[in-house]
């Protein structure tokens, strides 16, 4: 009887630890994706600032897909669009996607430069 009770108790403990482990993994993946999103947005903003500074106007009003291979972020993409200025105020729309495990994070933000 003692052995059966011990096996049941060990099963309950393993079930609890498995649930806690899954929660920790979800939170870690979510934090990783948010960090990747910030890196992608920062890269897009730097690209836009450089194009605005150099007056590279042929890319304005077009959605440009940027190469993110050097960032080593798996399953990610970055698209940016610079709109024409109104009184030297540019708007940059940055669309990012990144994924890890079963989580996917897709964002679209507009920044004024």
C-alpha positions in Angstrom: 0.0 0.0 0.0 2.9 2.4 0.8 4.5 1.8 -2.6 1.2 2.6 -4.5 0.8 5.8 -2.5 4.4 6.8 -3.2 4.0 6.2 -6.9 0.8 8.3 -6.9 2.5 11.1 -5.0 5.5 11.0 -7.4 3.1 11.2 -10.3 1.4 14.3 -8.9 4.8 16.0 -8.3 5.9 15.3 -11.8 2.6 16.7 -13.2 3.1 19.9 -11.2 6.8 20.2 -12.3 5.8 19.6 -15.9 3.2 22.4 -15.8 5.6 24.8 -14.1 8.2 24.0 -16.7 5.8 24.7 -19.6 4.9 28.0 -18.1 8.5 29.0 -17.7 9.3 28.0 -21.3 6.3 30.1 -22.5 7.5 33.1 -20.6 11.1 32.7 -21.8 10.0 32.4 -25.4 7.7 35.4 -25.1 10.6 37.5 -23.6 12.9 36.4 -26.4 10.3 37.4 -29.1 9.8 40.8 -27.5 13.6 41.4 -27.5 13.7 40.3 -31.2 10.9 42.6 -32.0 12.7 45.6 -30.4 15.9 44.7 -32.3 14.0 44.5 -35.6 12.2 47.8 -35.0 15.5 49.4 -34.1 17.1 48.2 -37.3 14.2 49.4 -39.3 14.4 52.9 -37.7 18.1 53.1 -38.3 17.6 52.2 -41.9 14.9 54.8 -42.3 17.0 57.5 -40.5 19.9 56.7 -42.8 17.8 57.0 -46.0 16.2 60.3 -44.8 19.6 61.7 -43.9 21.0 60.7 -47.4 17.8 62.0 -49.1 17.4 58.6 -50.7 13.8 59.4 -52.0 13.4 56.6 -54.5 12.4 54.3 -51.6 9.8 56.6 -50.1 6.1 55.5 -50.2 7.2 51.9 -51.1 7.2 49.0 -48.7 10.8 47.7 -48.6 11.6 44.3 -47.3 14.9 44.5 -45.4 17.4 41.7 -45.1 17.6 40.5 -41.5 19.9 37.5 -42.0 22.8 39.2 -40.2 20.7 39.5 -37.0 20.4 35.7 -36.7 16.8 35.8 -35.7 15.1 32.7 -37.0 11.6 33.0 -38.7 11.8 36.8 -38.8 11.0 39.5 -41.3 11.2 43.3 -41.4 9.3 45.6 -43.7 9.6 49.4 -43.6 7.8 52.2 -45.4 8.8 55.9 -45.3 6.0 58.4 -46.2 6.7 61.7 -47.9 7.4 64.5 -45.5 5.0 67.2 -44.4 6.9 70.1 -43.1 10.1 67.9 -42.7 8.2 65.4 -40.5 8.6 61.8 -41.9 6.5 58.8 -40.9 8.0 55.4 -40.9 5.8 52.3 -40.7 7.7 49.2 -39.5 6.1 45.7 -39.8 7.9 42.9 -38.0 7.3 39.2 -37.6 9.3 36.7 -35.6 8.5 33.3 -34.2 9.8 30.7 -31.9 8.3 27.3 -31.0 4.6 27.7 -31.2 4.6 31.5 -30.6 4.5 34.1 -33.4 4.7 37.8 -32.8 3.6 40.2 -35.5 3.6 43.9 -35.0 3.0 47.0 -37.0 4.2 50.4 -35.6 4.3 53.9 -37.0 7.1 56.3 -35.9 7.6 60.0 -36.6 11.1 61.2 -37.4 
